[in-house]
Amino acid sequence: DEFWGKFQGEKKTIDFYSGIFEYTEVYRDSEGKKSKTTVRETVFAIRLDKKLKADFQLVPDDFGSKIMNFFSRKNIDTESTEFNKTFDVFYNGKKDQKALEIVKTLSPALQTKLIELSVHEKFSLMFRGDTVIFMMKGRLLKKMKTNFFKDVKLDPRDKKTIEDRINTILDISTQMV
């Protein structure tokens, strides 16, 4: 469940990696009974044109991020109230050294695109060096149309879905630099 290469976008060719990260969480209740939950995330790693000056992570603003923020107190707010309600920004280092570079990377246009994407996808982003990593809940193709038992060929509808998702991510990625 992984593939990589060069993607020919509308404006340029970009190196990328995509795969499914899957793990199983095992719980025991108070009576000792086991229950399992399988978690799947689609991961896209895209090489940017230049290295970012600050490494940071964008996570959906939820209960888990509020706990992280309580202990780390590393959140950065932008000018957009809606963006601040939608995402938390975490980083390593001192705030005064990182905040300006992070806010420069998260331009108002980029914030708007990320908010729009968050309506359709639950995702996190990690920015490190010249790479951005998108982590989205679930599989790349929610309902695959391709049937490899009938033909060893990708259904054009699946190809279009993959291209549209990658183009959306690439569009967002190119705005970062």
N, C-alpha and C positions, 0 to 999 in steps of 0.2 A: 504494500500500500504506500509506495513512495515513488516519486519520479523527480527528475532534475534536468537542467539543461539551460538553454537560452530561449527566452520567450520573445517573439517578434511582436512588440506592442505597436500601437498606432504611431508612436513617435520614434522609438528606438528599440534595440535588442537589449534585454536585461537578463543577467544570470539569476537563477532561482533554484530553490529546493522546496519540495512539498512532500509531506508524509502524514500518516495517521499515527498519533501517539496514543497508545491504549494501555490502560492499567486497571486492575481490579482492586477495589477496596473491600476488605473483609471486616465485618463487625460482629461482636458478640453482645447479645442483650444480657439483662440481669440474670436470666435463667441459664445462660451459657449457650443459647442457640445461635448458630452462625447465619449471617445473611451476607450476600455479596452484591456489589454494584460495579458494573463495568463502565468505565469512563473513557470516552473517545474524544480526542481533539485533533482537528486538522491544523497542521503547522505549515506556514509559508515562510521561508527565509529568502530575502531579496537583498542583493548587493546594491548599495547606493553608489552614486557617482563620486561622492567624496565622503570623507570621514567626519562624523559629527563630533563636536567638541565636548559634548556631555552625554554619558550613558544614563538612560533612565527607563522606567517602565510605566506604562499606562494600563490601569486595570479598571474594570467597571466599578462604580461606586456602589458597593453593597455591604452587607454586614461584615464579611471577611476582611474587606479592605479597611473598614472602620476600626476593626481590632488591630490590624497591622499599623494603621496610622496612630492609634492610641499609644502603641509601644515605641514606634520609631519617630513619630512626629516629623516626617519628611515630606508631607504633602505640599505641593506648590499650587497656588490658585492663579488662574488666568483672568483676563478681562471679561470673559464670557461666563455668566452665571449658569447658563444651561450646560456648558461644557464642564464646569466645576461640579454640577449635580450629577452628571453622567459618568465622569471619570475621576480617578485619583491618580496623581503623578508621584512616583517614588524614585529615589536616586540614592547614590552613595556619595558621601562627601559633605562639605559645608554648603548650606543653602545659598549664602551670598555669592559663592563661586559658581554654582550650577544653575541657579534660577534664571538668570538672564539668557543663557544659552538654550535652556530648555524652552523658555517662552518664545525665543526667536525661531526655534524649530517648529513649535506649535503655532504657526501663523493663524490669523482669524479664518482664512479660507480653509486651511487644513482642519481646524477645529470644527467648522461647519460640516465638512465631508465626513469626519469621524462620527459626529452626532447623527448624521443621516444614516451612515452604515450601521450604527448601534441600534437603530430602530428595527433592522432586519436580521442582524447577527449579534450574538453575544461573543465578544472577543476581548483579548488583551494584546498589548503590543510591547515589545522589548526593543530598545534602541541600543546598539552596542557597536562602536567603531563605525565601519562602513556597511553595517547590516541592520535591517529591521526584520523582526520576527513577529508575524501575526499568528495568534493562537485562537482558533475558533472552536466552539463547542460542536461536537458531532462530526460526521463524515463530510468529505469534500462534496460528494454527490448524495443528496438526501434520498432520492429515489432514482436509482440507476436504470436507464432504459436499455443499455447494452446487455445482450445475452451471449456470452462467450460459448455456450453450449450449441448455439445455432450457427454462429459465425465469429471468427477471430478478427473482429473489426469493431472499432468504436462507433457507436450510434452517433449520428450528426447532432442530435439533441444534447447528448452528454458532452460532446466536444464544445458545443456552443456554451453550455452552462459553465464548463471549466474555463473557457476563454473569457467569458463575462466576469467570473469571479477574479481571475488573475488580472484582467484589465482594471477592475475596480481597485484592487490592492496596489497595482503598479501606478495608477493615477494618484493615489494617496501618497505612495512612496516617493514619487518624483517631486511632489510639492514640499517634501521635508527638507530638501536641499536647495 
